[in-house]
Amino acid sequence: MIVSTPLITGLGWFVTEKIVAPRFPDAPSASIDAEDPQSQKLSAVEKRGMLYAMLATVAFSLLLLWATLPVGSLPGAGFLRDAVTGDLLKSPFLSGIVAIIFAYGVIAGIAYGVGAGTIKSDVDVIRGMSASMATLGGYLVLVFFAAQFVAFFNWTQLGLIFAVEGANVLRSIGLPSVPLFIGFILLTATANLFMGSASAKWALMAPVFVPMFMLLGYSPEVTQTAYRVGDSVTNIISPMMSYFALIIAFFQKYEPKAGIGTLVATMLPYSVVFLIGWSLMFGLWLAFGLPIGPDAPLIYVPATTGG
């Protein structure tokens, strides 16, 4: 279903230009760059900083390559592999991958600051890191209360009850296949508002809907596709999503008074339009009998056993 990419791109452009952008008339626009062509060009010191960052990143990458080469291939190589077996899958390299990613960011950032002249001592490094952490203050406050809400919501089991009961209702209605799939998409999109984990929802819904649609002649791949449609469109408006508070923190950089309501109101048009567009495309896909992808047929053919 590769056609979903241009579909969502077009729908996203339409919602942005016609619905969302007019709500923020004071936001910077592309006309600023048109009036000042130099506004997006790097200065000489910025170019030097980028060069320093690139050289530091390449040097660190070569060091990691040397540290993960098979032991004995080069002098001192392989010291990040398992000391006994020489394995890379279970090694200090993979167990310390978070620290390595952190080191990449720190090394590139310091190299850029040295090259651009913004870092002249360790005091400048600490000051820059402190400024970056200061922006996370609002995020940490939101995460604290969001975590309490999620914990209490999970304790009540309301999301589980809603998903199971909704599945039972859809199964008992007895609709034709296409309306039933659309109902499944709507159920998934609604359940996504209450259950942030996609795997948890699928674990609840799959035992009900996969056999149901297989009995109607549709493959499990089709059910998975319908589930992904419903699961994806309401993530951005669900307070249960793990990154919801982080998105608000970034939103507040451009709209200081933004909160949960502002974010939901801004992103709701995207959710509604994407849900309608994807559901229509999915319905047409079923109507024309097109395959989901390579080795992913639309129709389920039960296996037959010889007598």
FIVOBA-637226 format. One record per residue (C-alpha): residue number from 1; x, y, z. Coordinates in pm, 1 decimal, padded with zeros to 6 digits. Example, Ala and Ser with C-alpha at 12.3 -4.5 7.8 and 13.67 -1.06 7.14 Angstrom:
BEGIN
REC	1	01230.0	-00450.0	00780.0
REC	2	01367.0	-00106.0	00714.0
END
This chain:
BEGIN
REC	1	00000.0	00000.0	00000.0
REC	2	00273.6	00237.0	-00103.8
REC	3	00014.6	00484.3	-00237.7
REC	4	-00053.5	00586.2	00123.1
REC	5	00262.1	00801.6	00120.3
REC	6	00145.5	01054.0	-00142.9
REC	7	-00206.6	01035.1	00000.8
REC	8	-00098.1	01132.0	00352.4
REC	9	00145.3	01392.1	00215.2
REC	10	-00134.7	01556.8	00017.9
REC	11	-00381.8	01541.8	00304.6
REC	12	-00121.0	01679.0	00545.5
REC	13	-00047.6	01969.6	00311.6
REC	14	-00418.0	02046.2	00277.9
REC	15	-00481.4	02044.9	00653.2
REC	16	-00171.8	02253.9	00722.8
REC	17	-00242.0	02520.7	00461.0
REC	18	-00619.0	02541.4	00488.5
REC	19	-00693.6	02465.1	00852.9
REC	20	-00394.2	02480.0	01088.5
REC	21	-00173.0	02757.3	00946.7
REC	22	-00454.0	03021.2	00941.2
REC	23	-00494.1	02967.0	01316.6
REC	24	-00139.5	03094.9	01373.1
REC	25	-00110.7	03409.2	01159.7
REC	26	00183.2	03540.4	01362.4
REC	27	00399.6	03233.1	01299.4
REC	28	00710.8	03279.6	01079.1
REC	29	00644.0	03206.4	00713.5
REC	30	00850.5	03123.3	00407.8
REC	31	00827.4	03486.4	00293.4
REC	32	01100.3	03576.3	00544.7
REC	33	01349.7	03362.3	00356.7
REC	34	01234.3	03505.6	00024.3
REC	35	01297.1	03861.4	00149.2
REC	36	01634.3	03770.6	00299.0
REC	37	01803.1	03497.7	00094.4
REC	38	02101.6	03505.3	00333.0
REC	39	01889.5	03411.1	00634.1
REC	40	01937.6	03037.7	00581.9
REC	41	02301.5	03045.8	00473.5
REC	42	02576.9	02940.9	00712.9
REC	43	02832.2	03199.6	00814.6
REC	44	03206.2	03135.2	00788.7
REC	45	03239.5	03044.5	01158.1
REC	46	02935.8	02815.3	01136.1
REC	47	03088.9	02636.5	00839.2
REC	48	03409.8	02591.4	01035.5
REC	49	03210.1	02454.5	01326.8
REC	50	03033.8	02206.9	01097.8
REC	51	03370.6	02096.2	00959.4
REC	52	03509.5	02040.3	01310.0
REC	53	03197.4	01844.0	01405.7
REC	54	03224.9	01627.4	01095.4
REC	55	03593.2	01553.2	01157.4
REC	56	03528.4	01468.5	01522.8
REC	57	03238.9	01239.9	01429.4
REC	58	03446.8	01059.3	01167.2
REC	59	03736.4	01017.6	01412.6
REC	60	03508.1	00875.8	01681.2
REC	61	03345.6	00643.0	01426.3
REC	62	03688.0	00510.2	01322.4
REC	63	03771.8	00453.2	01688.4
REC	64	03453.6	00251.2	01734.7
REC	65	03525.5	00056.1	01418.4
REC	66	03871.2	-00032.9	01548.7
REC	67	03719.0	-00126.1	01885.8
REC	68	03468.5	-00366.3	01727.8
REC	69	03689.4	-00535.0	01468.6
REC	70	03764.5	-00903.5	01527.8
REC	71	04032.8	-00952.6	01789.7
REC	72	04372.6	-00990.1	01630.6
REC	73	04281.9	-00826.4	01299.6
REC	74	04468.0	-00509.9	01405.5
REC	75	04687.0	-00432.5	01707.4
REC	76	04461.1	-00366.3	02005.4
REC	77	04142.1	-00414.3	01801.1
REC	78	03824.2	-00563.3	01939.0
REC	79	03844.7	-00435.8	02297.1
REC	80	03468.7	-00364.1	02293.6
REC	81	03388.7	-00725.9	02204.2
REC	82	03318.2	-00998.6	02457.9
REC	83	03647.2	-01072.4	02631.0
REC	84	03589.8	-01450.4	02637.9
REC	85	03401.4	-01538.3	02318.3
REC	86	03482.9	-01235.6	02103.3
REC	87	03111.7	-01206.8	02027.2
REC	88	02968.2	-00866.9	01930.9
REC	89	02602.0	-00937.3	02006.0
REC	90	02673.2	-00987.2	02375.6
REC	91	02951.3	-00739.4	02429.6
REC	92	03038.0	-00413.3	02605.8
REC	93	02967.8	-00238.6	02275.2
REC	94	02596.4	-00324.6	02269.8
REC	95	02547.9	-00304.3	02645.4
REC	96	02695.2	00045.5	02638.7
REC	97	02525.4	00164.9	02320.0
REC	98	02335.5	00438.9	02507.8
REC	99	02660.9	00583.6	02639.2
REC	100	02812.1	00561.8	02290.8
REC	101	02520.9	00752.6	02136.7
REC	102	02555.6	01013.1	02413.3
REC	103	02928.2	01041.8	02339.5
REC	104	02851.5	01101.1	01970.5
REC	105	02631.5	01397.9	02059.0
REC	106	02873.3	01543.7	02312.3
REC	107	03179.0	01508.9	02089.2
REC	108	03006.7	01657.2	01783.5
REC	109	02857.1	01941.6	01989.1
REC	110	03183.6	02035.7	02157.0
REC	111	03373.3	02014.3	01828.0
REC	112	03118.5	02243.7	01663.3
REC	113	03139.6	02491.9	01950.8
REC	114	03520.2	02497.9	01934.8
REC	115	03514.9	02547.7	01558.9
REC	116	03246.3	02816.8	01570.3
REC	117	03412.0	02994.7	01862.6
REC	118	03114.9	02954.7	02098.8
REC	119	03305.6	02719.0	02330.6
REC	120	03630.6	02844.7	02474.7
REC	121	03646.1	02652.5	02802.0
REC	122	03468.3	02386.7	03003.7
REC	123	03253.9	02661.8	03156.1
REC	124	03093.5	02723.6	02815.6
REC	125	03017.8	02351.6	02782.2
REC	126	02843.1	02341.7	03121.0
REC	127	02654.8	02662.3	03041.3
REC	128	02530.9	02521.8	02710.7
REC	129	02420.8	02192.9	02865.1
REC	130	02242.8	02380.6	03145.1
REC	131	02052.9	02591.5	02892.7
REC	132	01943.0	02278.9	02708.0
REC	133	01827.1	02109.8	03027.7
REC	134	01636.0	02422.6	03131.4
REC	135	01399.2	02371.9	02837.4
REC	136	01305.8	02030.8	02980.0
REC	137	01169.7	02178.7	03301.2
REC	138	00814.3	02204.1	03172.6
REC	139	00842.5	01859.7	03019.1
REC	140	00945.7	01700.7	03349.0
REC	141	00650.4	01860.4	03527.6
REC	142	00408.1	01735.5	03261.8
REC	143	00560.8	01386.7	03265.0
REC	144	00521.2	01363.1	03641.8
REC	145	00146.2	01425.0	03633.6
REC	146	00100.4	01228.7	03309.9
REC	147	00267.7	00928.7	03473.3
REC	148	00026.2	00947.3	03766.1
REC	149	-00268.3	00962.6	03527.5
REC	150	-00146.6	00667.3	03321.6
REC	151	-00075.7	00461.8	03633.0
REC	152	-00422.3	00520.3	03779.4
REC	153	-00586.6	00460.9	03441.0
REC	154	-00407.7	00128.6	03403.0
REC	155	-00504.4	00039.6	03759.8
REC	156	-00874.7	00085.8	03676.1
REC	157	-00841.6	-00142.4	03367.7
REC	158	-01077.3	00089.7	03175.6
REC	159	-00875.6	00059.2	02854.6
REC	160	-00887.2	-00320.1	02872.4
REC	161	-01261.0	-00317.7	02938.4
REC	162	-01326.7	-00078.8	02651.8
REC	163	-01122.4	-00279.3	02399.7
REC	164	-01276.9	-00614.8	02491.3
REC	165	-01635.9	-00489.0	02509.0
REC	166	-01598.1	-00293.8	02185.2
REC	167	-01467.9	-00603.2	02009.9
REC	168	-01764.2	-00805.4	02137.3
REC	169	-02009.9	-00543.1	02012.0
REC	170	-01856.1	-00536.0	01663.2
REC	171	-01853.9	-00913.5	01646.3
REC	172	-02221.9	-00935.2	01741.9
REC	173	-02348.0	-00672.4	01493.4
REC	174	-02302.7	-00897.6	01189.6
REC	175	-02211.5	-00627.3	00936.0
REC	176	-02075.4	-00702.0	00587.0
REC	177	-01698.4	-00724.2	00558.7
REC	178	-01615.8	-00368.4	00442.2
REC	179	-01836.3	-00186.8	00700.9
REC	180	-01705.7	-00429.0	00962.5
REC	181	-01345.2	-00339.2	00873.4
REC	182	-01430.9	00031.0	00895.8
REC	183	-01588.1	-00032.4	01234.3
REC	184	-01271.5	-00215.0	01340.1
REC	185	-01062.9	00085.1	01230.6
REC	186	-01285.4	00322.1	01430.0
REC	187	-01270.8	00094.7	01733.5
REC	188	-00890.7	00081.2	01716.5
REC	189	-00865.0	00459.5	01674.6
REC	190	-01089.4	00513.7	01975.6
REC	191	-00917.4	00250.8	02191.1
REC	192	-00586.3	00418.1	02107.5
REC	193	-00701.1	00720.6	02307.7
REC	194	-00714.6	00504.0	02620.3
REC	195	-00434.5	00252.6	02562.4
REC	196	-00099.5	00393.6	02458.4
REC	197	00069.9	00061.1	02387.1
REC	198	00011.7	-00062.4	02031.6
REC	199	00129.8	-00413.7	02116.5
REC	200	-00107.1	-00433.1	02415.1
REC	201	-00405.8	-00335.5	02200.7
REC	202	-00308.8	-00582.7	01931.1
REC	203	-00269.6	-00858.3	02189.8
REC	204	-00629.1	-00792.9	02296.4
REC	205	-00784.0	-00747.7	01953.8
REC	206	-00596.2	-01000.0	01742.7
REC	207	-00745.2	-01314.1	01905.3
REC	208	-01093.3	-01176.3	01832.3
REC	209	-01064.7	-01007.8	01494.5
REC	210	-00804.4	-01216.8	01311.4
REC	211	-01015.9	-01536.4	01327.8
REC	212	-01333.0	-01336.0	01259.7
REC	213	-01202.0	-01186.2	00936.4
REC	214	-01040.4	-01516.6	00837.0
REC	215	-01385.8	-01674.5	00853.4
REC	216	-01503.9	-01395.6	00622.1
REC	217	-01223.9	-01486.8	00377.8
REC	218	-00968.9	-01213.6	00458.9
REC	219	-00606.4	-01281.4	00547.3
REC	220	-00448.2	-01181.1	00881.8
REC	221	-00232.9	-00928.8	00690.6
REC	222	-00547.0	-00734.9	00599.7
REC	223	-00656.0	-00725.1	00962.7
REC	224	-00310.3	-00603.8	01065.8
REC	225	-00326.9	-00329.2	00802.4
REC	226	-00667.4	-00212.8	00923.9
REC	227	-00536.6	-00213.2	01279.4
REC	228	-00238.5	00000.6	01180.1
REC	229	-00468.7	00252.9	01013.3
REC	230	-00675.2	00299.2	01327.2
REC	231	-00378.3	00286.9	01562.9
REC	232	-00176.1	00554.3	01382.1
REC	233	-00422.5	00837.8	01333.4
REC	234	-00503.0	00918.5	01696.7
REC	235	-00157.6	00890.0	01855.0
REC	236	-00097.5	01263.0	01836.1
REC	237	-00417.5	01350.6	02024.3
REC	238	-00390.2	01080.1	02290.4
REC	239	-00255.3	01188.1	02631.2
REC	240	-00168.8	00820.9	02683.4
REC	241	00106.3	00838.7	02420.6
REC	242	00454.8	00819.6	02573.8
REC	243	00584.1	01127.7	02391.7
REC	244	00277.3	01346.8	02441.0
REC	245	00438.2	01560.8	02711.7
REC	246	00758.4	01596.9	02507.9
REC	247	00558.2	01720.0	02207.2
REC	248	00392.9	01981.2	02427.5
REC	249	00735.5	02095.7	02548.4
REC	250	00851.6	02148.9	02188.4
REC	251	00519.1	02312.9	02100.4
REC	252	00566.2	02565.7	02381.1
REC	253	00890.0	02686.5	02222.9
REC	254	00679.7	02837.5	01942.8
REC	255	00351.0	02891.4	02130.2
REC	256	00441.8	02963.9	02495.8
REC	257	00081.2	02943.9	02618.7
REC	258	00017.8	02606.6	02455.4
REC	259	-00106.6	02320.6	02669.5
REC	260	-00280.7	01988.1	02627.4
REC	261	-00593.4	02149.9	02485.3
REC	262	-00396.9	02357.9	02233.7
REC	263	-00203.7	02057.5	02109.1
REC	264	-00514.2	01839.9	02075.5
REC	265	-00709.0	02117.7	01900.9
REC	266	-00419.7	02178.5	01659.7
REC	267	-00365.4	01813.9	01571.4
REC	268	-00729.5	01700.4	01571.2
REC	269	-00786.9	01806.5	01205.9
REC	270	-00493.1	01587.6	01101.2
REC	271	-00635.7	01287.9	01290.2
REC	272	-00983.9	01329.4	01141.7
REC	273	-00869.4	01388.4	00783.4
REC	274	-00609.2	01108.4	00794.8
REC	275	-00867.7	00870.6	00939.9
REC	276	-01118.8	00951.0	00665.0
REC	277	-00858.8	00938.0	00386.2
REC	278	-00698.2	00613.6	00498.9
REC	279	-01035.6	00447.2	00562.3
REC	280	-01156.6	00539.1	00213.9
REC	281	-00835.6	00408.0	00060.6
REC	282	-00865.4	00086.2	00263.2
REC	283	-01227.8	00041.4	00152.9
REC	284	-01132.1	00088.9	-00212.5
REC	285	-00843.6	-00155.7	-00166.9
REC	286	-01089.1	-00418.2	-00046.2
REC	287	-01342.2	-00335.8	-00317.6
REC	288	-01084.8	-00383.6	-00596.0
REC	289	-00931.7	-00691.2	-00432.7
REC	290	-00573.9	-00560.9	-00441.9
REC	291	-00299.0	-00743.7	-00248.3
REC	292	-00149.6	-00584.2	00060.9
REC	293	00208.3	-00645.1	-00050.4
REC	294	00455.3	-00915.6	-00161.4
REC	295	00340.9	-01254.8	-00030.2
REC	296	00057.6	-01077.3	00153.0
REC	297	-00262.8	-01174.3	-00024.7
REC	298	-00595.4	-01012.0	00042.4
REC	299	-00793.7	-01334.9	00051.4
REC	300	-00742.0	-01612.6	00303.5
REC	301	-00763.4	-01961.3	00158.7
REC	302	-00800.3	-02232.4	00424.0
REC	303	-00548.4	-02514.6	00398.9
REC	304	-00690.9	-02845.3	00286.2
REC	305	-00574.7	-03182.9	00403.5
REC	306	-00592.3	-03496.0	00199.3
REC	307	-00801.3	-03787.5	00311.6
END
